[in-house]
Amino acid sequence: MEEQELRELVGRRIRAERRACGFERLEDFANRIGMDTSNLSRIEQGKRGIDSVTLMRIAEALDVRMDALFDRERDEVVAFARTGSGGRDQVVDWALDLLTDMEFAEAEVNRHGW
């Protein structure tokens, strides 16, 4: 992936997650992470690179893993990568429980010939 393409991808993800977290106003989120609004705007537009410390602050404020902001295979909003309560771990546990229940149900159907 080219550097510019990566900047644009990360910027789009940051913007989508910011909005999904309820930060409609760029200024509100910039204040939360201690960044100048114009710099954050340029990051979201893919016009400015981002250092690892700033990326970490942004990811923590958005409650996502840093690497989720780079994943091209994800949807625009990376909600399943969230790290806090009700986040990724809880979703994974729920999905595994659901699959286990489905396997049990299938086994019962086969056992009873339903």
Phi, psi and omega in degrees: 000134179290156182301315181295319179298320178294317177301317181293319178299309181297318179299316178297318180295317179299314181298313181298316180291321178302314181291320179297333178274002177093008177265078179292321181273124179303321182299321181296317180289320178301317177297321181298321182263002178071042182233150175295135183302320182293324177293317178296320178300316179294326176295312181297331179275355181078017181266351182224137174289171184223133179275166186295325180293316178295318179299320179296316178299318180295312181299318179296318180294329179272350181063045175230159174287145181301317184295337179294336180285349181255350189283112181290338184279345182282161171294175181300319178261130186259044186304326181288352177266003181300149186253342186279190179299139184078013184265211188304313183298318179293320179295317179297315178301316179299316181296318178295320176299317180297315179297320178298315178298321180294319178297318178299314181298317179296318179298319179294319178299314180294321183294320183269350181071028181287000000 
